[in-house]
Amino acid sequence: MQRLLSLFSAAEVRELDRIAIEEGGIPGIVLMKRAGLEVFRAMSKLDASFASVTVLCGRGNNAGDGYIVAGYAADHGMDVQLLQLGLSDALRGDAALARDWAHERGVVEEQFDSASELRGEVLVDALLGTGLTGLVRDEFAAAIDAINRCVRPIVSVDIPSGLSADTGVPLGRAVSANLTVTFIGAKRGLYTGAGKEHAGQVVYADLDVDDSVFDQVPAQVELLRLGENVGIPPPRRRDAHKGSFGHVLVVGGDRGMGGAALMAAEAAMRSGAGLVSVATRPEHIGGFLARRPELMVRAVDGAKDLSPLLERATVIVVGPGLGRGAFGEQLLKTALDSNKPIVLDADALNIIAQKRWPLSATTVVTPHPGEAARLLDSQSERIVADRFAALASLIERYGCAVVLKGAGTLVGGPHSRVGVCADGNPGMASGGMGDVLSGIIGGLLAQGLDAIHAARVGVCVHARAADGAAAKSGERGLLATDLIDRVRGLLNAS
């Protein structure tokens, strides 16, 4: 199970390959045949009625895998078209052995050019593997474009050609696959950023490599799975009372932005906090209590009004609807000075980026790429270009737990492995989602989880709740409030 949840960089995967071959005694061509068979099986499960396949091969070991796929397809009576970029005679080592094996099964390659017709009912992308570092060259870009123009199922071998295995960013061009079969070590770039779009469904195959190989290359990144390596809080004691589960204080909701603080507060309640208070503008109190009478809502106009509320709180959530004016700055500075566990989101992060106030190890920050760029004096494009590097920089600079939001949200902190949440969907690109997430994390902190654990559980529950809501009614039109009731069910699952 552990290897299914481990995510690797390209360099780490190369080391796994080396150990498996040189120390594990598995010939490279054997691994290649196992890889090709796994792709062929996955392709057949995609649609057992396929009678023809087009395989596009490059010049490295990824091409060797493609030749093996073509050979298995020929053995099963399929019409095989193999399009080779460059001369097949240039293949070396195990890739050349794979080519010869396919030739023995009647596979004959054609040279690819921009006018080539891709005839297969399914396309297999075996152009470029994990070794790609620079931008895709023109001839490969033409092949990738040809693949992407086809309205047919596309299966990528190990990684979509052109996609960075380390960052999930297309290197100029990248295949947009329906299915990616990845081998030995799952590549971290498949699960975050644009990698999620380009990879499609990801199937992992360990190729029967022994556990001892994986023991020598411990993964620094892991896939977060609720109920597996992300545990929900245990069942409650029968003699528990509301004081047993903490008191969350949500601070925010400047004029015109009260809904953000309300959503965060509701999410904290549904996450299991014993008590939830809200410090907000006076004009919001009536609406808050009409919607959720269980909340304790207090009017605040500045620091002097907030201080007595902080004394009673276990955990503070600051940022939803806070604003960047004097109101928000005063409340945030007062909350930080309390030295209590705190979740920072939205405008709290923007103020921190401007003021450079220090944070403690019990803090959780939850930036999206734009907020992360401001926190790091950078640009959003640089954050998106390497989300893992951005996360590391945020942790180093602020010394706290960090949730870098987006497709394949990243979670990390000092002395913890980086986690990638593969759940979630594009319907979450709507207002208020971050407010709900900050409330969930705050509610979990109040129940005694430490910052990293609360962040990991909160991110997974938030994403899983969104997937459940989307499965019921679709992604388009998904609202942040659609998640809140689902949070309760997920955190009570046995």
Wavefront OBJ file of the C-alpha trace (Angstrom):
o trace
v 0.000 0.000 0.000
v 2.815 2.430 0.842
v 4.239 2.427 -2.686
v 0.780 3.305 -4.045
v 0.853 6.511 -1.997
v 4.470 7.497 -2.699
v 5.198 10.096 -5.366
v 8.627 10.500 -6.908
v 10.678 12.991 -8.862
v 12.240 12.023 -12.185
v 15.663 11.629 -10.531
v 14.226 9.377 -7.835
v 12.520 7.197 -10.444
v 15.788 6.853 -12.357
v 17.419 5.652 -9.153
v 14.598 3.158 -8.566
v 15.115 1.843 -12.100
v 18.856 1.546 -11.562
v 18.517 -0.347 -8.298
v 15.865 -2.689 -9.726
v 18.123 -3.565 -12.669
v 21.612 -3.521 -11.128
v 20.857 -4.733 -7.602
v 17.452 -6.361 -7.979
v 18.601 -8.492 -10.888
v 15.708 -7.616 -13.216
v 16.957 -7.101 -16.800
v 15.851 -3.819 -18.302
v 14.095 -5.544 -21.194
v 12.051 -7.565 -18.699
v 10.867 -4.364 -17.022
v 10.113 -2.939 -20.451
v 7.994 -5.966 -21.395
v 6.119 -5.739 -18.106
v 5.496 -2.029 -18.712
v 4.240 -2.582 -22.247
v 1.934 -5.365 -21.084
v 0.455 -3.114 -18.376
v -0.259 -0.426 -20.976
v -1.854 -2.940 -23.320
v -4.051 -4.308 -20.525
v -5.117 -0.827 -19.449
v -5.844 0.108 -23.037
v -7.994 -3.003 -23.449
v -9.956 -2.202 -20.284
v -10.593 1.283 -21.622
v -12.537 -0.315 -24.473
v -12.291 -4.032 -25.283
v -13.732 -3.432 -28.776
v -10.665 -1.646 -30.148
v -9.461 -3.407 -33.307
v -6.689 -0.992 -34.295
v -4.026 1.046 -32.535
v -1.554 3.741 -33.497
v 1.622 3.865 -31.407
v 3.890 6.908 -31.682
v 7.479 6.302 -30.565
v 10.415 8.559 -29.852
v 14.041 7.587 -29.349
v 14.535 6.510 -25.743
v 13.291 3.841 -23.377
v 9.790 5.299 -23.586
v 9.865 4.306 -27.260
v 10.899 0.788 -26.252
v 7.779 0.548 -24.101
v 5.770 1.652 -27.123
v 7.243 -1.081 -29.303
v 6.284 -3.634 -26.661
v 2.702 -2.323 -26.626
v 2.629 -2.632 -30.417
v 3.940 -6.204 -30.211
v 1.270 -7.277 -27.735
v -1.404 -5.607 -29.861
v -0.181 -7.506 -32.923
v -0.204 -10.770 -30.943
v -3.881 -10.109 -30.176
v -4.800 -9.614 -33.815
v -5.075 -5.840 -33.787
v -4.208 -3.679 -36.781
v -1.049 -1.907 -35.617
v 0.328 1.346 -36.979
v 3.662 2.339 -35.434
v 4.898 5.838 -36.244
v 8.561 6.417 -35.438
v 10.169 9.839 -34.987
v 13.633 9.515 -36.418
v 15.224 6.259 -37.502
v 14.424 3.136 -35.517
v 18.012 2.024 -36.157
v 19.061 4.802 -33.775
v 17.421 3.019 -30.817
v 19.953 1.564 -28.407
v 20.069 -0.883 -25.512
v 16.784 -2.202 -24.191
v 14.799 -0.003 -26.584
v 16.521 -1.716 -29.517
v 15.725 -5.137 -28.026
v 12.080 -4.068 -27.708
v 12.068 -2.936 -31.343
v 13.418 -6.296 -32.483
v 10.859 -8.132 -30.319
v 8.050 -6.163 -31.961
v 9.473 -6.814 -35.436
v 9.328 -10.552 -34.711
v 5.579 -10.112 -34.192
v 5.084 -8.447 -37.541
v 5.174 -4.816 -36.435
v 6.542 -2.552 -39.149
v 7.243 1.104 -38.358
v 6.573 4.094 -40.551
v 8.349 7.426 -40.340
v 6.223 10.129 -38.786
v 5.880 13.495 -40.447
v 3.370 16.289 -40.069
v 1.242 14.818 -42.871
v 1.001 11.357 -41.290
v -2.528 10.041 -40.814
v -3.109 8.512 -37.388
v -5.377 5.591 -38.246
v -5.851 3.707 -34.971
v -9.047 3.666 -32.939
v -6.834 4.298 -29.900
v -3.569 6.239 -29.814
v -0.589 5.274 -27.648
v 1.827 8.075 -26.788
v 5.375 6.748 -26.308
v 7.238 9.809 -27.548
v 8.966 11.362 -24.550
v 9.551 10.086 -21.037
v 10.580 11.497 -17.692
v 14.038 12.569 -18.836
v 12.728 15.628 -20.684
v 14.010 18.870 -19.139
v 14.016 21.544 -21.854
v 11.245 22.655 -24.151
v 9.820 20.085 -26.581
v 11.613 20.268 -29.928
v 9.695 21.101 -33.095
v 9.424 17.582 -34.541
v 8.046 16.217 -31.272
v 5.765 19.239 -30.935
v 4.279 18.367 -34.328
v 3.614 14.792 -33.195
v 2.066 15.969 -29.924
v -0.174 18.375 -31.822
v -1.236 15.564 -34.155
v -2.172 13.372 -31.198
v -4.113 16.120 -29.461
v -6.092 16.907 -32.616
v -7.484 13.383 -32.735
v -10.859 12.896 -31.105
v -9.997 9.358 -30.002
v -8.850 7.783 -26.732
v -5.228 8.608 -25.947
v -3.095 6.449 -23.652
v 0.247 7.832 -22.466
v 3.124 5.542 -21.536
v 4.525 6.457 -18.085
v 3.863 10.205 -18.501
v 2.181 12.360 -21.160
v 4.879 13.428 -23.595
v 6.021 16.967 -22.906
v 4.849 17.066 -19.292
v 7.421 17.677 -16.565
v 7.469 14.699 -14.223
v 8.653 16.962 -11.396
v 6.279 19.927 -11.667
v 3.286 18.861 -13.767
v 3.952 21.778 -16.135
v 3.918 21.317 -19.936
v 7.345 22.015 -21.406
v 6.060 23.969 -24.366
v 3.686 21.226 -25.523
v 2.193 18.186 -23.814
v -0.114 15.353 -24.776
v -3.578 15.534 -23.244
v -4.242 11.887 -22.441
v -7.393 10.119 -21.343
v -5.303 7.555 -19.475
v -1.713 7.460 -18.245
v -0.078 4.224 -17.096
v 2.887 5.114 -14.883
v 5.525 2.622 -13.790
v 7.591 1.669 -10.728
v 7.424 5.099 -9.080
v 4.362 7.287 -9.580
v 5.499 10.684 -10.854
v 4.495 13.601 -8.667
v 3.841 15.871 -11.650
v 0.873 13.719 -12.683
v -1.115 14.742 -9.621
v -0.850 18.524 -9.374
v -1.295 21.625 -11.510
v -1.717 21.091 -15.247
v -0.548 17.503 -14.782
v -4.025 16.525 -13.630
v -5.515 17.776 -16.892
v -2.894 16.222 -19.169
v -2.655 12.834 -17.438
v -6.363 11.992 -17.360
v -6.977 8.834 -15.336
v -3.726 7.587 -13.804
v -3.065 3.853 -13.459
v -0.054 2.839 -11.381
v 1.923 -0.346 -12.082
v 4.858 -1.335 -9.866
v 6.087 -3.936 -12.410
v 6.630 -6.444 -9.597
v 9.642 -4.551 -8.278
v 10.548 -5.747 -4.775
v 9.884 -3.632 -1.682
v 13.616 -3.592 -0.935
v 14.134 -1.345 -3.957
v 11.641 1.214 -2.669
v 13.214 1.071 0.789
v 16.407 2.545 -0.675
v 14.679 5.590 -2.215
v 12.244 6.991 0.351
v 9.735 9.316 -1.285
v 9.666 12.930 -0.109
v 6.125 13.399 -1.420
v 3.016 11.336 -0.807
v -0.482 11.121 -2.206
v -3.042 11.999 0.459
v -5.892 9.523 0.819
v -8.577 10.038 3.434
v -8.911 6.930 5.596
v -5.552 5.546 4.448
v -2.588 7.785 5.254
v -4.868 10.621 6.365
v -6.811 9.564 9.431
v -9.971 11.290 10.632
v -10.381 12.027 14.362
v -11.379 8.970 16.421
v -14.936 8.445 17.739
v -15.871 10.649 20.668
v -15.989 9.537 24.268
v -19.497 8.928 25.552
v -18.982 11.467 28.364
v -17.798 14.277 26.063
v -19.194 17.812 26.315
v -18.909 20.909 24.144
v -15.863 22.095 26.030
v -14.043 18.943 24.947
v -13.860 20.055 21.329
v -12.553 23.575 21.485
v -13.783 27.043 20.675
v -13.153 28.505 17.206
v -13.240 32.260 16.746
v -13.685 33.394 13.140
v -12.475 36.961 12.577
v -13.580 38.686 9.388
v -16.498 39.941 7.411
v -15.802 43.603 6.724
v -18.586 45.620 5.125
v -20.030 43.834 2.100
v -18.102 40.628 2.793
v -19.977 39.041 5.669
v -20.768 35.832 3.786
v -17.130 34.719 3.817
v -16.936 34.775 7.618
v -20.319 33.048 7.890
v -19.256 30.184 5.613
v -16.017 29.694 7.551
v -17.938 29.625 10.830
v -20.499 27.115 9.557
v -17.729 24.884 8.228
v -15.988 24.977 11.615
v -19.234 23.887 13.277
v -19.834 21.032 10.839
v -16.225 19.929 11.336
v -16.995 19.257 14.988
v -15.817 22.293 16.956
v -17.605 22.469 20.297
v -18.207 26.227 20.121
v -17.878 28.719 17.276
v -17.889 32.492 17.623
v -17.641 35.171 14.946
v -16.148 38.620 15.333
v -17.500 40.785 12.536
v -19.095 44.105 11.643
v -22.288 44.946 13.604
v -24.497 45.005 10.509
v -23.892 41.287 9.862
v -25.167 40.007 13.192
v -28.856 39.694 12.317
v -28.240 37.784 9.106
v -25.745 35.436 10.743
v -28.102 34.499 13.548
v -31.060 34.082 11.196
v -29.142 31.526 9.154
v -27.228 29.795 11.938
v -28.484 30.485 15.481
v -25.897 28.118 16.974
v -23.204 30.712 16.307
v -22.140 33.275 18.881
v -21.755 36.501 16.903
v -20.055 39.575 18.316
v -19.795 43.063 16.868
v -16.272 44.442 16.597
v -14.986 47.743 15.276
v -11.361 47.345 16.250
v -8.734 45.724 18.452
v -10.312 46.733 21.773
v -13.505 44.830 20.916
v -11.616 41.709 19.809
v -9.291 41.197 22.776
v -11.869 39.781 25.236
v -13.138 37.365 22.575
v -9.628 36.055 21.969
v -9.245 35.090 25.609
v -12.058 32.541 25.351
v -11.010 31.075 21.984
v -8.997 27.897 21.478
v -8.287 28.502 17.803
v -8.619 31.580 15.600
v -9.507 31.723 11.892
v -8.642 35.099 10.385
v -9.114 36.300 6.850
v -12.496 35.407 5.349
v -13.948 38.734 4.221
v -11.433 40.590 6.391
v -10.507 43.299 3.907
v -7.147 45.054 3.663
v -8.040 48.305 5.412
v -7.437 49.501 8.952
v -10.229 47.257 10.283
v -8.562 44.112 8.943
v -5.033 45.118 9.935
v -6.009 45.863 13.545
v -7.909 42.624 13.980
v -5.192 40.491 12.395
v -2.376 42.032 14.462
v -4.374 41.559 17.661
v -5.140 37.924 16.773
v -1.479 37.190 16.002
v -0.386 38.732 19.294
v -2.596 36.234 21.180
v -0.100 33.450 20.282
v -2.939 30.978 19.819
v -3.209 28.422 16.993
v -4.420 30.321 13.971
v -5.566 29.699 10.395
v -4.830 32.513 7.954
v -6.631 32.891 4.650
v -7.558 35.487 2.042
v -6.860 39.086 3.065
v -5.036 38.006 6.214
v -2.392 36.599 3.868
v -2.295 39.763 1.803
v -1.731 41.843 4.926
v 1.008 39.460 6.119
v 2.680 39.793 2.727
v 2.725 43.567 3.110
v 3.563 43.883 6.811
v 5.905 40.879 7.197
v 4.579 40.049 10.651
v 6.142 36.797 11.957
v 4.140 33.607 12.249
v 4.386 30.727 14.704
v 4.716 26.982 14.152
v 1.066 26.525 15.217
v -0.129 28.616 12.253
v -1.714 27.246 9.065
v -1.622 29.460 5.973
v -3.818 28.600 2.989
v -2.768 30.655 -0.056
v -3.801 30.237 -3.651
v -1.021 30.931 -6.210
v -1.698 34.673 -6.314
v -1.502 34.996 -2.547
v 1.553 32.733 -2.463
v 3.264 35.025 -4.971
v 2.656 38.033 -2.738
v 3.908 36.162 0.323
v 7.118 35.322 -1.537
v 7.580 38.645 -3.400
v 7.202 36.680 -6.598
v 4.772 36.305 -9.509
v 1.879 33.885 -9.899
v 3.482 32.449 -13.025
v 6.560 31.394 -11.063
v 4.417 29.769 -8.383
v 2.501 27.767 -10.982
v 5.716 26.843 -12.810
v 6.935 24.841 -9.785
v 4.360 24.385 -7.059
v 6.631 22.104 -5.026
v 9.417 24.699 -4.963
v 6.917 27.404 -4.004
v 5.621 25.289 -1.126
v 9.167 24.715 0.136
v 9.894 28.450 -0.023
v 6.739 29.302 1.917
v 7.591 26.770 4.627
v 11.150 28.058 4.879
v 10.127 31.707 5.057
v 7.194 31.409 7.467
v 8.044 28.281 9.474
v 4.480 26.983 9.635
v 2.048 24.569 7.989
v 1.229 25.583 4.418
v -1.675 24.651 2.160
v -0.927 25.697 -1.430
v -4.337 25.533 -3.035
v -5.163 24.623 -6.626
v -5.582 21.504 -8.732
v -3.709 18.908 -6.711
v -3.467 20.990 -3.527
v -0.129 20.656 -1.718
v 0.233 20.442 2.069
v 3.492 20.659 3.967
v 5.292 22.097 6.940
v 8.544 22.007 8.863
v 9.753 18.413 9.389
v 6.857 16.824 7.446
v 6.566 15.118 4.089
v 4.772 17.003 1.362
v 1.265 15.733 0.681
v -0.631 16.021 -2.600
v -4.424 15.830 -2.597
v -5.586 14.265 -5.851
v -9.279 14.649 -4.984
v -11.289 17.722 -5.935
v -12.706 18.993 -9.215
v -12.958 22.125 -11.389
v -16.355 22.957 -9.880
v -14.414 24.224 -6.876
v -13.368 27.254 -8.922
v -16.060 29.398 -7.332
v -16.247 31.984 -4.583
v -16.184 30.908 -0.951
v -14.382 27.570 -1.320
v -11.337 28.845 0.532
v -13.494 30.222 3.353
v -15.046 26.809 3.879
v -11.605 25.167 3.872
v -10.231 27.566 6.487
v -13.242 26.879 8.691
v -12.784 23.114 8.403
v -9.115 23.341 9.342
v -9.960 25.633 12.256
v -12.587 23.189 13.526
v -10.096 20.319 13.386
v -7.430 22.317 15.205
v -9.949 23.060 17.950
v -10.459 19.325 18.451
v -6.794 18.788 19.209
v -5.208 17.958 15.842
v -1.814 19.555 15.272
v -1.337 22.025 12.436
v -0.094 19.583 9.792
v -2.637 16.887 10.631
v -5.499 19.398 10.638
v -4.359 20.806 7.305
v -4.066 17.372 5.680
v -7.431 16.162 6.949
v -9.094 19.471 6.150
v -7.840 19.549 2.571
v -8.892 15.937 1.930
v -12.338 16.322 3.490
v -12.932 19.584 1.610
v -11.978 18.010 -1.726
v -13.915 14.810 -1.099
v -17.007 16.813 -0.130
v -16.735 18.742 -3.391
v -16.441 15.507 -5.368
v -19.529 14.122 -3.661
v -21.532 17.244 -4.442
v -20.335 17.260 -8.063
v -21.208 13.581 -8.484
v -24.765 14.385 -7.462
v -25.459 17.492 -9.533
v -22.428 18.263 -11.698
v -19.406 20.525 -11.445
v -20.840 23.638 -13.057
v -22.718 25.745 -10.516
v -21.136 24.047 -7.480
v -21.333 26.372 -4.463
v -19.112 26.477 -1.420
v -22.126 25.972 0.841
v -22.916 22.718 -1.001
v -19.883 21.217 0.734
v -20.647 22.090 4.322
v -23.190 19.421 5.247
v -21.109 16.769 3.469
v -18.150 17.576 5.704
v -20.046 16.218 8.685
v -20.671 12.861 7.025
v -17.053 12.447 5.951
v -15.701 13.198 9.420
v -18.088 10.664 10.974
v -17.260 7.851 8.553
v -15.987 4.756 10.337
l 1 2 3 4 5 6 7 8 9 10 11 12 13 14 15 16 17 18 19 20 21 22 23 24 25 26 27 28 29 30 31 32 33 34 35 36 37 38 39 40 41 42 43 44 45 46 47 48 49 50 51 52 53 54 55 56 57 58 59 60 61 62 63 64 65 66 67 68 69 70 71 72 73 74 75 76 77 78 79 80 81 82 83 84 85 86 87 88 89 90 91 92 93 94 95 96 97 98 99 100 101 102 103 104 105 106 107 108 109 110 111 112 113 114 115 116 117 118 119 120 121 122 123 124 125 126 127 128 129 130 131 132 133 134 135 136 137 138 139 140 141 142 143 144 145 146 147 148 149 150 151 152 153 154 155 156 157 158 159 160 161 162 163 164 165 166 167 168 169 170 171 172 173 174 175 176 177 178 179 180 181 182 183 184 185 186 187 188 189 190 191 192 193 194 195 196 197 198 199 200 201 202 203 204 205 206 207 208 209 210 211 212 213 214 215 216 217 218 219 220 221 222 223 224 225 226 227 228 229 230 231 232 233 234 235 236 237 238 239 240 241 242 243 244 245 246 247 248 249 250 251 252 253 254 255 256 257 258 259 260 261 262 263 264 265 266 267 268 269 270 271 272 273 274 275 276 277 278 279 280 281 282 283 284 285 286 287 288 289 290 291 292 293 294 295 296 297 298 299 300 301 302 303 304 305 306 307 308 309 310 311 312 313 314 315 316 317 318 319 320 321 322 323 324 325 326 327 328 329 330 331 332 333 334 335 336 337 338 339 340 341 342 343 344 345 346 347 348 349 350 351 352 353 354 355 356 357 358 359 360 361 362 363 364 365 366 367 368 369 370 371 372 373 374 375 376 377 378 379 380 381 382 383 384 385 386 387 388 389 390 391 392 393 394 395 396 397 398 399 400 401 402 403 404 405 406 407 408 409 410 411 412 413 414 415 416 417 418 419 420 421 422 423 424 425 426 427 428 429 430 431 432 433 434 435 436 437 438 439 440 441 442 443 444 445 446 447 448 449 450 451 452 453 454 455 456 457 458 459 460 461 462 463 464 465 466 467 468 469 470 471 472 473 474 475 476 477 478 479 480 481 482 483 484 485 486 487 488 489 490 491 492 493 494
